[in-house]
Amino acid sequence: MKRTISLLGSTGSIGRQTLEVARQLGLPVAALAAKNSVDLLEQQAREFLPELVVLYEMDAAMELAQRLSGLPIRVAYGMEGLLEAASMDEADTVVIAVVGMVGLRPTLAAAGKGKRVALANKETLVCAGDLVMERARRGRAEIVPMDSEHSAIFQCLQGCKDKDEVKRLWLTCSGGPFFGKTFAQLEHVTREEALRHPNWTMGAKITVDSATLMNKGLEVIEAMHLFSLPLEQVSVVIHRQSIIHSLVEFRDGALLAQMGAPDMRMPIRYALTYPGRAPSPEKPLDLLSCPSLTFAPPDTEAFPCLGLAMEAVRTGGTACAILNGANEAAVERFLAGEIGFNDIPRQVEGALNSVEVKWNPDLADILEADREARCVVKRL
């Protein structure tokens, strides 16, 4: 079945690679959406000729509309534009590749319309996993993970007919650019050093999250929702080579791992073609030349963000939304040069200690927790 996609976040790293895969597979594109990258979105629109393009910022959308005035392409802006792109009838697959909480409402909209949601946005399930999964169940939508780690687990579980056979999920973690350093040694690392990931080329926010290990904490929470498992059955292991993308441990002691070169186009392609597999033009992993595979436990003293994520899970309620909102705001401040690297976990912890947690939250409670957490970080 050839799928028609709506791509939210088309100008980011995942979005650009998704369009590369769509080009290879000959997939039609119904909608493209981005934040404010007028030039790149114009190029993409002229190539793929979607019915709808969306820019989140109104001024950027108005400029793009002028540039595309001779083409049969509608231009929209803001959250309303994202929601339209996520729910339009012409697309059966919605790729959520935007960064941060902005992806939550479009994900809910796509799930409510029964779409296949190819999810590359961790924050959506971190903040509102129960709401999203319930909406997907009611709408009979598919949530297919696009993150390399969750895609690996998803693939390893394809032959598993009984969830009780699963003993543990193992999320692998490269350790980022600062593996082996102490918390004190990280006090004065620079923005440029934090953005120097050893294995992956990604956007700035997720790269910093990888450096603090917050990314892995968010992935633990995401895995709990995707695979309906408690925190006690989701573990993290440092695997510097990023060859094994994650593993599933079964109750009989067997471990299944999904391996491959560190290339995001592999999980992207699988999310768009599942349950089938399409040929890939990329070079496969060469077992005879790949490095030795090593494993180590994460250091939560040097990288407290991972521990803070676990604490938020145990607290429950809106704690994970507070964690995520505070982290997004703190990373933004770090990238702007306003705070230091170790101030990121300090400010996240400050928000977790300051913002009131609400139980059995609805969407309004989650959005308010996110807003309050960001306000706390801006004040600190």
C-alpha positions as CSV (number, residue, x, y, z in Angstrom):
1,M,0.0,0.0,0.0
2,K,1.4,3.4,-1.0
3,R,0.8,5.9,1.8
4,T,0.0,9.6,1.4
5,I,1.8,11.6,4.1
6,S,1.3,14.8,6.0
7,L,4.6,15.9,7.4
8,L,4.7,18.3,10.4
9,G,8.3,19.5,10.9
10,S,9.4,19.2,7.3
11,T,12.4,21.5,7.5
12,G,14.0,19.9,10.5
13,S,16.5,17.0,10.5
14,I,13.9,14.3,10.7
15,G,11.6,16.1,8.3
16,R,14.3,16.5,5.6
17,Q,15.2,12.8,5.9
18,T,11.5,11.8,5.8
19,L,11.2,13.7,2.5
20,E,14.3,11.9,1.2
21,V,12.7,8.6,2.0
22,A,9.3,9.7,0.5
23,R,11.2,10.7,-2.6
24,Q,12.9,7.2,-2.8
25,L,9.6,5.4,-2.2
26,G,7.5,7.7,-4.5
27,L,5.1,8.6,-1.7
28,P,2.7,11.5,-2.4
29,V,2.7,14.4,0.1
30,A,-0.6,16.0,1.1
31,A,0.8,18.6,3.5
32,L,4.0,20.1,4.7
33,A,4.4,22.2,7.9
34,A,7.3,24.0,9.6
35,K,8.0,26.8,12.0
36,N,9.4,29.7,10.0
37,S,11.8,28.4,7.4
38,V,10.3,30.1,4.3
39,D,13.1,29.4,1.8
40,L,13.4,25.6,2.5
41,L,9.6,25.1,2.8
42,E,9.2,26.9,-0.5
43,Q,11.7,24.5,-2.1
44,Q,9.9,21.5,-0.6
45,A,6.5,22.7,-1.7
46,R,7.6,23.3,-5.3
47,E,9.1,19.8,-5.5
48,F,6.3,17.8,-3.8
49,L,3.3,20.0,-4.6
50,P,1.3,19.3,-1.5
51,E,-2.3,20.6,-1.2
52,L,-1.5,22.5,2.0
53,V,1.6,24.1,3.5
54,V,1.8,25.6,7.0
55,L,4.2,27.9,8.7
56,Y,3.6,28.4,12.4
57,E,4.6,32.1,12.3
58,M,2.0,34.3,10.5
59,D,4.5,36.7,8.9
60,A,6.5,33.8,7.5
61,A,3.3,32.2,6.2
62,M,2.2,35.5,4.4
63,E,5.6,35.7,2.7
64,L,5.4,32.1,1.6
65,A,1.9,32.6,0.3
66,Q,3.2,35.4,-2.0
67,R,6.0,33.2,-3.3
68,L,3.6,30.2,-4.1
69,S,0.8,32.4,-5.5
70,G,1.1,30.8,-8.9
71,L,0.7,27.2,-7.6
72,P,-2.4,25.2,-6.5
73,I,-1.1,25.2,-2.9
74,R,-3.0,26.6,0.1
75,V,-1.0,28.3,2.8
76,A,-2.1,28.3,6.4
77,Y,-0.4,29.3,9.7
78,G,-0.4,28.8,13.4
79,M,-1.8,25.9,15.5
80,E,-5.0,25.9,13.4
81,G,-2.9,25.2,10.3
82,L,-1.0,22.4,12.1
83,L,-4.3,20.8,13.2
84,E,-5.7,21.0,9.6
85,A,-2.5,19.3,8.3
86,A,-2.8,16.6,10.9
87,S,-6.4,15.7,10.2
88,M,-6.9,16.3,6.5
89,D,-8.7,13.5,4.7
90,E,-6.2,13.3,1.9
91,A,-3.4,11.9,4.1
92,D,-3.6,8.5,5.8
93,T,-0.2,8.9,7.5
94,V,0.8,11.9,9.7
95,V,4.5,12.3,10.5
96,I,4.9,14.3,13.8
97,A,8.5,15.6,13.5
98,V,8.1,18.9,15.2
99,V,10.1,19.5,18.4
100,G,8.4,20.0,21.7
101,M,4.9,20.5,23.1
102,V,3.7,22.1,19.9
103,G,3.3,18.5,18.6
104,L,0.7,17.5,21.2
105,R,-2.5,18.9,19.8
106,P,-1.8,17.8,16.2
107,T,-1.0,14.3,17.4
108,L,-4.3,14.1,19.2
109,A,-6.1,15.4,16.1
110,A,-4.4,12.8,13.9
111,A,-5.1,10.0,16.3
112,G,-8.8,11.1,16.6
113,K,-9.1,10.8,12.8
114,G,-7.8,7.2,12.8
115,K,-4.5,8.1,11.0
116,R,-1.2,6.2,11.2
117,V,0.8,8.5,13.4
118,A,4.5,8.1,12.6
119,L,5.8,9.7,15.9
120,A,9.2,11.3,16.1
121,N,8.2,13.7,18.9
122,K,9.0,12.4,22.4
123,E,7.4,15.3,24.2
124,T,3.8,14.4,23.1
125,L,3.8,11.0,25.0
126,V,6.0,12.3,27.8
127,C,3.4,15.0,28.7
128,A,0.2,13.4,27.7
129,G,0.8,9.7,27.0
130,D,-2.4,8.5,28.6
131,L,-4.5,11.0,26.6
132,V,-2.8,10.2,23.3
133,M,-3.0,6.4,23.6
134,E,-6.6,6.6,24.7
135,R,-7.4,8.9,21.7
136,A,-5.6,6.4,19.4
137,R,-7.6,3.5,20.8
138,R,-10.9,5.3,20.4
139,G,-10.0,6.5,16.9
140,R,-8.5,3.1,15.9
141,A,-5.3,5.0,15.0
142,E,-1.8,3.4,14.7
143,I,1.0,4.9,16.7
144,V,4.2,3.8,15.0
145,P,7.4,5.1,16.6
146,M,10.0,6.8,14.4
147,D,12.7,7.3,17.1
148,S,15.5,4.8,16.5
149,E,15.2,3.3,20.0
150,H,11.5,2.8,20.0
151,S,11.4,1.6,16.4
152,A,14.0,-1.0,17.4
153,I,11.8,-2.2,20.3
154,F,8.7,-2.1,18.0
155,Q,10.5,-4.3,15.5
156,C,11.8,-6.7,18.1
157,L,8.2,-7.2,19.4
158,Q,6.7,-8.1,16.1
159,G,6.8,-11.8,16.8
160,C,5.6,-11.5,20.4
161,K,2.0,-12.6,20.9
162,D,1.8,-12.2,24.7
163,K,3.0,-9.1,26.4
164,D,3.6,-11.1,29.6
165,E,6.5,-12.7,27.8
166,V,8.4,-9.4,28.0
167,K,10.6,-9.1,31.0
168,R,12.4,-5.8,30.2
169,L,13.0,-3.2,27.5
170,W,16.6,-2.0,27.2
171,L,17.0,1.4,25.7
172,T,20.5,2.0,24.4
173,C,22.2,5.3,24.9
174,S,25.4,6.6,23.2
175,G,26.2,8.6,26.4
176,G,26.6,11.8,24.3
177,P,29.7,13.9,24.0
178,F,30.5,14.0,27.7
179,F,30.5,10.3,28.6
180,G,32.9,9.6,31.5
181,K,33.0,13.2,32.8
182,T,31.9,14.1,36.3
183,F,29.3,16.7,37.2
184,A,32.0,19.1,38.3
185,Q,33.8,18.7,35.0
186,L,30.6,19.6,33.1
187,E,30.2,22.9,34.9
188,H,31.8,25.0,32.2
189,V,31.2,23.1,29.0
190,T,30.2,25.2,26.0
191,R,27.3,25.2,23.7
192,E,29.5,24.1,20.8
193,E,30.8,21.2,22.9
194,A,27.3,20.1,23.8
195,L,26.2,20.1,20.2
196,R,29.1,17.8,19.1
197,H,27.3,14.5,19.3
198,P,29.6,11.5,18.6
199,N,27.2,9.4,16.4
200,W,24.1,11.3,15.2
201,T,23.4,14.5,13.4
202,M,20.3,16.0,14.9
203,G,18.6,19.3,15.8
204,A,20.1,21.5,18.5
205,K,17.4,20.8,21.2
206,I,17.6,17.0,20.9
207,T,21.4,17.1,20.7
208,V,21.6,19.0,24.0
209,D,19.1,16.6,25.5
210,S,21.4,13.7,24.5
211,A,24.3,15.5,26.2
212,T,22.4,15.8,29.5
213,L,20.8,12.3,29.1
214,M,17.4,14.0,29.5
215,N,16.7,12.6,26.0
216,K,17.0,9.1,27.4
217,G,14.8,10.0,30.4
218,L,12.1,11.2,27.9
219,E,12.5,8.0,25.9
220,V,11.9,5.9,29.0
221,I,8.6,7.7,29.6
222,E,7.7,7.4,25.9
223,A,8.4,3.6,25.9
224,M,6.2,3.1,29.0
225,H,3.3,4.5,27.1
226,L,4.0,3.0,23.7
227,F,4.4,-0.5,25.0
228,S,2.2,-0.4,28.1
229,L,4.9,-1.3,30.6
230,P,5.8,0.1,34.1
231,L,9.0,2.0,34.9
232,E,10.4,-1.1,36.5
233,Q,10.5,-2.9,33.1
234,V,12.3,-0.2,31.2
235,S,16.0,0.2,31.6
236,V,18.8,2.3,30.1
237,V,22.3,1.0,29.1
238,I,25.2,3.0,27.6
239,H,26.2,1.7,24.3
240,R,28.7,4.1,22.8
241,Q,28.7,2.7,19.2
242,S,25.0,3.2,18.5
243,I,24.9,0.0,16.5
244,I,22.4,-1.8,18.7
245,H,19.4,0.6,18.7
246,S,17.6,-1.1,21.6
247,L,16.8,-4.6,22.9
248,V,13.9,-6.6,24.3
249,E,14.6,-9.1,27.1
250,F,12.1,-11.9,27.4
251,R,11.2,-13.9,30.5
252,D,13.0,-17.0,29.3
253,G,16.3,-15.0,29.2
254,A,16.4,-14.4,25.5
255,L,17.4,-11.0,24.2
256,L,16.4,-9.7,20.8
257,A,18.3,-6.7,19.5
258,Q,17.7,-4.5,16.4
259,M,21.1,-3.5,14.8
260,G,22.0,-1.2,12.1
261,A,24.2,1.8,11.1
262,P,23.3,5.0,13.0
263,D,21.0,6.3,10.2
264,M,17.6,7.7,11.0
265,R,16.3,6.9,7.5
266,M,16.0,3.3,8.6
267,P,13.3,3.8,11.3
268,I,11.7,6.5,9.1
269,R,11.4,4.0,6.2
270,Y,10.0,1.3,8.5
271,A,7.4,3.6,10.0
272,L,6.2,4.6,6.5
273,T,6.1,1.0,5.1
274,Y,5.2,-1.1,8.1
275,P,4.2,-4.0,8.2
276,G,6.3,-4.3,5.0
277,R,9.9,-3.4,4.3
278,A,11.0,-1.4,1.3
279,P,14.5,-1.8,-0.3
280,S,17.0,0.8,0.9
281,P,19.7,2.6,-1.1
282,E,21.7,3.3,2.0
283,K,24.8,1.2,2.8
284,P,23.9,-1.6,5.3
285,L,25.9,-2.3,8.5
286,D,29.0,-4.3,7.7
287,L,29.5,-6.7,10.6
288,L,33.1,-7.4,9.6
289,S,34.2,-3.8,9.9
290,C,31.9,-2.5,12.7
291,P,33.6,-1.7,16.0
292,S,33.5,-3.8,19.2
293,L,30.2,-3.4,21.1
294,T,30.5,-2.2,24.6
295,F,27.9,-1.6,27.4
296,A,28.0,0.4,30.7
297,P,25.5,1.7,33.2
298,P,24.4,5.4,33.0
299,D,25.9,7.8,35.6
300,T,23.0,9.6,37.1
301,E,25.2,11.6,39.5
302,A,27.1,13.2,36.5
303,F,23.9,13.4,34.5
304,P,21.0,14.1,36.9
305,C,18.4,14.7,34.2
306,L,17.9,11.0,33.8
307,G,17.1,10.6,37.5
308,L,14.8,13.6,37.4
309,A,12.8,11.9,34.6
310,M,12.5,8.8,36.7
311,E,11.4,10.9,39.7
312,A,8.7,12.6,37.6
313,V,7.4,9.2,36.5
314,R,7.1,8.0,40.1
315,T,5.3,11.2,41.1
316,G,2.7,10.9,38.3
317,G,0.0,13.4,37.4
318,T,1.3,16.4,35.6
319,A,4.9,15.9,36.8
320,C,6.1,14.7,33.5
321,A,4.6,17.7,31.8
322,I,6.4,20.0,34.3
323,L,9.7,18.1,33.7
324,N,9.4,18.5,29.9
325,G,8.3,22.2,29.9
326,A,11.1,23.1,32.3
327,N,13.6,21.2,30.2
328,E,12.5,22.8,27.0
329,A,12.8,26.3,28.6
330,A,16.2,25.5,30.2
331,V,17.7,24.1,27.0
332,E,16.5,27.2,25.1
333,R,18.3,29.4,27.7
334,F,21.4,27.3,27.5
335,L,21.5,27.5,23.7
336,A,21.0,31.3,24.0
337,G,24.0,31.5,26.4
338,E,22.0,32.6,29.4
339,I,22.8,29.7,31.7
340,G,25.4,27.0,32.0
341,F,25.1,23.3,31.1
342,N,24.7,22.1,34.7
343,D,22.0,24.8,35.2
344,I,19.7,22.7,33.0
345,P,19.1,20.0,35.6
346,R,19.1,22.6,38.4
347,Q,16.3,24.5,36.7
348,V,14.3,21.4,35.9
349,E,14.6,20.3,39.5
350,G,13.5,23.8,40.6
351,A,10.4,23.6,38.5
352,L,9.6,20.1,39.7
353,N,9.8,21.4,43.3
354,S,7.8,24.6,42.6
355,V,4.9,23.8,40.3
356,E,1.9,22.0,41.8
357,V,1.2,18.6,40.5
358,K,-2.4,17.8,39.4
359,W,-3.8,14.3,39.3
360,N,-5.8,12.7,36.6
361,P,-5.1,15.7,34.3
362,D,-7.0,16.7,31.2
363,L,-5.4,18.5,28.3
364,A,-6.0,21.9,29.9
365,D,-4.1,20.8,33.1
366,I,-1.2,19.5,31.0
367,L,-0.9,22.7,29.0
368,E,-1.1,24.7,32.2
369,A,1.6,22.6,33.9
370,D,3.8,23.1,30.9
371,R,3.2,26.9,31.0
372,E,3.9,27.2,34.7
373,A,7.1,25.2,34.4
374,R,8.4,27.4,31.7
375,C,7.6,30.5,33.8
376,V,9.5,29.1,36.7
377,V,12.6,28.5,34.5
378,K,12.5,32.0,33.1
379,R,12.4,33.4,36.7
380,L,15.3,31.3,38.0
